[in-house]
Amino acid sequence: MTAREKHDRMANAIRFLSMDAVEAANSGHPGLPMGAADIATVLFSKFMKFDPMNPKWPDRDRFVLSAGHGSMLLYSLLYLLGYEDMTIEDIRNFRQLGAKTAGHPEYGHAAGIETTTGPLGQGFANAVGMAIAEKKLANEFGGDLVDHYTYVLAGDGCLMEGISQDALTLAGHLKLSKLIVFWDNNGISIDGKVSLADSTDQQARFEASGWETIAVDGHDPDEIAAAIERAQSSDAPTLIACRTTIGFGAPTKAGTSKVHGSPLGAEEIAGARKELGWDAKPFEIPSEILDDWRVVGLNAGKQRVAWEKRLGEADATLRGEFERRMRGDLPAGFEPAMEKYKKKLAADQPTLATRKSSENALEVINGAVIETLGGSADLTGSNNTKTSQTENISPDDFSGRYLHYGIREHAMASAMNGIALHGGLIPYGGTFLVFSDYARPAMRLASLMGIRNIFVMTHDSIGLGEDGPTHQPVEHLAALRAIPNHNVFRPADAMETAECWELALQNMQTPSTLALTRQNLAPVRSEYETDNRCALGAYELSAASDDAVVSIFATGSEVEIALAAKEALEANGHPTRVVSVPCMDIFLAQSADYRDAIIGSAKVKIAVEAGIRQGWDAIIGLEGAFIGMDSFGASGPYKELYAHFGITPEAIVNAAETRIHDGGQHH
Ligand SMILES: Cc1ncc(C[n+]2csc(CCOP(=O)(O)OP(=O)(O)O)c2C)c(N)n1
């Protein structure tokens, strides 16, 4: 048998598994796996560094199927290569409830799936983050321990999405030479020919941003292999434009949008069997072909063994540090450093904007936690994300710890996901809270994947003042809280900011957004406390003088307003307590007992937050009073804005007293 024949039948194994699984599920996308099978076969059988027996081996090459609808390509590969997590049963269960082989690759479902893909372009930008992490860690730990490629398979859709532009320009700028992207250039998307909607010269676009590009016949294994070799030795990231036929092998539907996202049908599959010379029954891979694949999987382990030897011979401290970093554990110095810092805060009682308090906390964190990788989408001075330890990373020097992501919120958030997924680094990155809208698709995926990723979102309300309503978030706290598994922290002073940073770092499986002010805030906490008071999401900050008639719940900058209202209400003879709610998401996840105790039974419940009401009814009930925003903001000095929009102690007192006199009922 010639090498070409062997290649063809290995690639056809991917094609038929994909056709069969989509047919059985009566749902899915056979076109991409059939079209890209040759690329995948060359890559995995000749180049990829991986080990099915040790899927998490840190120095493996990463493979990201950015065109996640083609998930059967990845599932087929994992099965054929012998990943224990992926059996033929799993393939048969494609797209069934509870199956590892979900509709799109889902991170955490099965070993070998590096990231969740499906929203086109995200995988591509994740991969940019993975390649950043690789280059950074190689700089730190040396090429003996860190030296791998990040490969991406992207479709026309990935390249049409705006995020691809953010991501490719960042990658080109940073000279991520070990990032290699295969473009499945089949000219077809769902509506038909790509030419219906796009006429970009993709190679020229990539080249304009410093990429090397190579065009190949995506069904010619020799051309593909030669291109990968060239890409590996390039000093720029490389786009390999692979001209392919979508649904390759389908006798009448290949090359059309009919194979993109529907089962081929029995007749077409029978025709493909003839066309490709495949006699095996559905889901059966002839043993000699399966053997060819399994041998690839077995041989792959050798590089891992050699790597482990190098790790074993490395300096013990370096090795220990590398292993800790890859596990994601925080260093031993973290907690003592924070304790010392919080004691100092209790003594100093600083009045500061929480963005500045965040910078101060970061100064301590970055001193103790070497693996943080900071950055901002061109708002460094506003987000206060840079500290004395974080020198800039530049294309030719990755020894720094700070990335100027440029005005690319979306790619920043998505690359941060890739950095977190890669392991060994803890990314944090900043922009204005209002521009979380530009990053949100990636923030949502961070939550879906359950990864530690920290978004520093400053200018968190009308309190930012003069930039006006385009920059003043009103619905964003609610909108981010609406994402499952996403902690939105809104600390009220320097102490709470330190505590919220601790929680964000300790939460290995939940991403965090820190919503921080531009305006100064007086301290609301006067004591050092061993326990992190923010850890349960809400706590009684200030008790009532007697059985409380009024409970005021507030976050961030509105806590000091609530405290002032409390003072006035107490003076008027109404016992009032104030509850700080630094993280509503965490609070609502507590036991009913804790929630009831904190919500309490005061006749009047009032929430104060310079955002919209949505979400607060869970705490104050439908009858509760809400002091906040129900419109967009306005431009002006922030104190005038608070008065204009009625977010004041007087407004709280009025609302409380009206309800007290109504007997607590108000409609
Ligand atoms: C952000 C986003 N928008 C839309 C979709 C829906 N969608 C899935 S595949 C696809 C077409 C992609 O075309 P292409 O990348 O050429 O894939 P191919 O047809 O070659 O499989 C679309 C629009 C999506 N998954 N993500």
The ligand as a MOL file (V3000), in Angstrom:
LIG
                    3D

  0  0  0     0  0            999 V3000
M  V30 BEGIN CTAB
M  V30 COUNTS 26 27 0 0 0
M  V30 BEGIN ATOM
M  V30 1 C -21.0880 33.7030 16.0710 0
M  V30 2 C -21.8050 32.6940 15.2400 0
M  V30 3 N -22.6870 33.0950 14.3240 0
M  V30 4 C -23.3920 32.1910 13.6160 0
M  V30 5 C -23.2280 30.8610 13.8190 0
M  V30 6 C -24.0680 29.8560 13.0730 0
M  V30 7 N -23.2340 29.1310 12.0860 0 CHG=1
M  V30 8 C -22.6960 27.9460 12.3570 0
M  V30 9 S -21.7650 27.3480 11.0970 0
M  V30 10 C -22.0900 28.7140 10.1480 0
M  V30 11 C -21.5220 28.8380 8.7790 0
M  V30 12 C -20.0690 28.7140 8.8290 0
M  V30 13 O -19.5510 28.6040 7.5500 0
M  V30 14 P -18.1110 27.9920 7.3700 0
M  V30 15 O -17.2180 28.4930 8.4300 0
M  V30 16 O -17.7220 28.2000 5.9710 0
M  V30 17 O -18.3110 26.4510 7.6970 0
M  V30 18 P -18.5980 25.2870 6.6370 0
M  V30 19 O -19.8480 25.6590 5.9170 0
M  V30 20 O -17.4320 25.2220 5.7680 0
M  V30 21 O -18.7930 24.0750 7.4890 0
M  V30 22 C -22.9150 29.5890 10.8420 0
M  V30 23 C -23.3970 30.8730 10.2970 0
M  V30 24 C -22.2860 30.4740 14.7980 0
M  V30 25 N -22.0540 29.1950 15.1010 0
M  V30 26 N -21.5720 31.4030 15.4660 0
M  V30 END ATOM
M  V30 BEGIN BOND
M  V30 1 1 1 2
M  V30 2 1 2 3
M  V30 3 2 2 26
M  V30 4 2 3 4
M  V30 5 1 4 5
M  V30 6 1 5 6
M  V30 7 2 5 24
M  V30 8 1 6 7
M  V30 9 2 7 8
M  V30 10 1 7 22
M  V30 11 1 8 9
M  V30 12 1 9 10
M  V30 13 1 10 11
M  V30 14 2 10 22
M  V30 15 1 11 12
M  V30 16 1 12 13
M  V30 17 1 13 14
M  V30 18 2 14 15
M  V30 19 1 14 16
M  V30 20 1 14 17
M  V30 21 1 17 18
M  V30 22 2 18 19
M  V30 23 1 18 20
M  V30 24 1 18 21
M  V30 25 1 22 23
M  V30 26 1 24 25
M  V30 27 1 24 26
M  V30 END BOND
M  V30 END CTAB
M  END
